[in-house]
Amino acid sequence: MKTKNDAGSKKGTLILLLFILLFGGVLRFYGLQTQSFWNDELASWEISQYNTLTDVIQKGVCPDVHPPGYQTLLFFIEKYIGDSETILRFPSALAGVFSILLIFLLGKTLYSRREALIAAGLMAVSWCPIFYSQEARSYSLLLLFTQITTLLWISLLRNVQDEEKKWKPLVLAGYIVSAIIICYLHYFGLFVIALHGLGLFVVCLKQKKNLLPVVLLYVPIFLAYIPWLPTMFEHLSKGPIWIVPPKFYHLTDYYNFCFNHTTYIILILSVFYLLFFISRVKKCASPEERKAMFTLSNPTFILLLWFIIPVATVYIKSRISVPIMTNRNLIISLPPLYLLLARSISALSLKSRTINLVAFSVVALIFIDLVFVKKYYSTPEKEQIREAVQHIIKNNPDNALIIGYAYNPKFFNYYFCKLNSDRRIDLSGGEEKDIQPITEALKTNNAQYIWFITEHREPEEKFVRYLKDNYHLRTFKKYIGAKVWLFERKNPQPKP
């Protein structure tokens, strides 16, 4: 029978959760357009620019190294709504807000309302989930659907562990649909579903009665993914060429990435983790208790596996074959880290009010570090492509020609267009092999001035030297991830 205290506690939890969601929403939607699109966001925009979805997939996604789910979403947004920074980042921000709700539901399912609220607070104010909630890439949605599928998987896991429990049709359908979505969002989403399947299979080794239902559960997911398998194998065979094999310090760097890259915060939070795991070890005095601790019926063990297995697997794979380890790819292991921290704080041997004060202080400290120390909303963190283009527009002399050096010159033209300029990139180049064709092009052009703009890539020294030998350097401007030179002709014709 429910008491008035229970009802009051639930009401208080709901009010606090709504406040956290509102606060986290403000942090995600505020300043969506403040920072320029960087290289990868412009790649997302450009891939989804084709006239038909078929072209988006065949001409845009297939040459890339990601599945087509996110680009399909952007295709419809660009076609029917728009392609500004705010519009293209909006789905990520919305997913970020729902991620706060999902980690609350996970915490409540695994532990209690207290851990759920602490974890939601951590998700609401931490740099990592906020940053990717303000980026036109798939990572915020990957974080969201990792939590959705895992929440449903936990329900399925409990069904498998208890043969008397009936399978819930809505849970089954929800897991299948969300699993298909996450597999098409990102290859690390496919990795999450593979780990889910492995976990259920391990439990089924003892509960063999449920082996067939588990196999049947993954059949529609596999069938839905069959059309993409040939492209997936092609993508996985080449991998992203820019990722280097990780060193051991990359493991600690990921831990830093999850907590604002702030040393004093990481040291403080590490103490909570350490105290919690020491207390867990002390409580496991008997063999039975130790055995119970390392089972999939133990929430803490589930979270440890959720954090450790993806990180360790990706690290090892990146060391022995094609490197795939990046912090943003491992955003799938972010929720268990926050949930374990919430549990570590909640399990302190302190009075309830003191624990609440400690939890509030931790969340407040992370928020203060984000806004007032790191100055997240006033300090540029992304490549300043927009600012570099603005510099050309504001200082553009008559009879000037623009040379661009980027993975795609359209990235510059996006901002020339958005800033209402009729200028576009005239020539593309920045390497030694580009000198001869650019020399030939300049012979037929009487431009007195040459702009040279780069983003995300460093031009070769011989190319820059070629410009300096043939033109007077008038101005040079350096931005985050972008550079702009203005040269004035000094010779009748440039020499290669």
Residue, then its C-alpha position, 0 to 999 in steps of 0.5 A: m500500500k502506497t503511503k503519503n511519503d511515497a506519493g510525495s517522494k514521487k512528486g518531488t522526483l518528477i518535479l526535479l526531473l522536469f527541472i533537470l530536463l528543462f535546464g539541460g534543454v536550455l544548455r543544448f538549444y542555447g547558441l546552436q548557431t553560435q559556432s561555425f559548422w566545422n569540416d565534418e558537419l559540412a560533410s554531413w550537409e554536403i552528403s545530404q544535398y543530392n536531389t534524391l535519397t537514392d543519390v544521397i546513399q549511392k553518391g554520398v554515403c557509400p563513398d563515406v565510412h558511415p551507414p546511411g541513417y543519419q544522412t537520410l534524416l538530414f536529407f529530409i530536413e534539408k529538403y523540406i525545412g532548411d539547412s542553417e546551423t540551427i536547423l541541422r543541429f536541432p535533431s542532435a539537441l533534441a536527442g540530447v534532451f531525451s538522453i537525459l530522460l533515458i539515463f534517468l530511466l536506466g538509473k531508476t531501472l537498475y538502482s533507484r530514483r536517487e541514482a537516476l536523478i544524479a545521473a540525469g544531472l550529470m548528463a544535463v551539464s557535462w561537456c561531452p553530451i552537450f557538445y555533441s548535442q550541438e553538432a550536426r553529426s550522428y553522435s547525439l542520436l547514437l548516444l540516445f539510441t544506445q540508451i533506448t536499446t539498452l533499457l529495453w535489453i535489460s527488460l529482455l535480459r530479465n525475461v531470459q533470466d526468469e523463465e516464468k516471466k512472459w515476453k512483452p510484445l511492446v518491449l520486443a517490438g520496441y527493441i527490434v525497431s530501435a536496434i534497426i535504427i541504431c544499426y543504420l545510424h552508426y557502426f558502433g550502434l551495430f556493435v552495441i546490438a552485437l554486444h546485447g545479443l552476446g549477453l543474452f546468448v551467454v545467459c541462455l547457456k544456462q536458461k536454454k528454454n529461452l534460446l530460441p526466442v532470443v534467436l528469433l528476436y535478432v532475425p528481423i534485425f539481421l534481415a533489415y540490415i542485409p541490404w547494407l551488409p556489402t557496403m558495410f564490409e567495404h567500409l570496414s575494410k578501409g576504415p577512416i584513414w585519419i585515425v591512428p593506432p591508439k596508445f595507452y594514454h588514449l584510454t585515460d584520454y577517453y576518461n578525461f573526455c567524459f568529464n570535461h577534460t578537467t583535471y581537478i574534476i577527474l581527480i575528485l570523481s575518481v575518489f568517489y569511484l574508488l571508495f565505492f569499489i573498495s566498499r563493494v569488495k569489502k562486502c563480498a566476504s563469502p564465495e557466494e557473494r563474490k559470485a553474485m557480484f559478477t553476474l548479469s543480475n547485478p546492475t553494477f556488473i552490467l554497467l562495468l561490462w557496458f563501459i569496459i567491453p566496448v573500450a577494451t574491444v575497440y582499443i585492441k582492434s585498433r591496435i591489431s588491425v584498422p584503427i577505429m578508436t576515437n572518443r566520439n565513437l566511444i560515446i556508447s560507453l558514456p552512460p554507464l560511467y555516469l550511472l556508476l558515478a551516481r551509484s558511487i555517490s549514493a552509496l556513500s556512508l552518509k546521511s541522506r541529506t548529505i548525499n543529496l548535497v554532495a550530488f548537487s555539489v558535483v553537478a554544480l561543479i561540472f556546470i561551473d567548469l563548463v560555463f565559467v571556467k571553460k566558457y563553453y558558450s563564449t569560446p570557439e571550440k569548432e573550426q572557424i570556417r564561417e569566420a574565415v569566409q567572413h574575413i574575405i567578404k568584409n575585406n574583399p578588394d576589387n579584382a580578387l580571385i579566391i583559391g580554396y584548400a579543403y576536403n571539398p571547396k563547397f564547404f567554403n561556398y556554403y558560407f559564402c551563400k549563407l552570408n549573402s555574398d555572390r563570391r565563390i571559390d574560383l580555384s582549388g589547390g594547396e599542394e605542389k601538384d596544384i601549382q602548374p594547373i593554377t599557374e595556367a589558370l592565372k595566366t588567363n586571369n587578370a586578378q590583382y589580388i589572390w585570396f588563399i583560404t584553407e580549412h581542416r588541412e595544412p597546405e604544402e609549404k611549396f605551394v605557399r612558397y609559390l604564392k609568396d614568390n609571385y605575390h606580395l603577402r598583404t595580410f594573414k589571418k589565423y583561425i581555429g582550423a582555418k587560415v586566410w592569406l591575401f596576396e597582391r600580384k607583383n609579377p606580370q605572370p606567376k611562375p611555376 
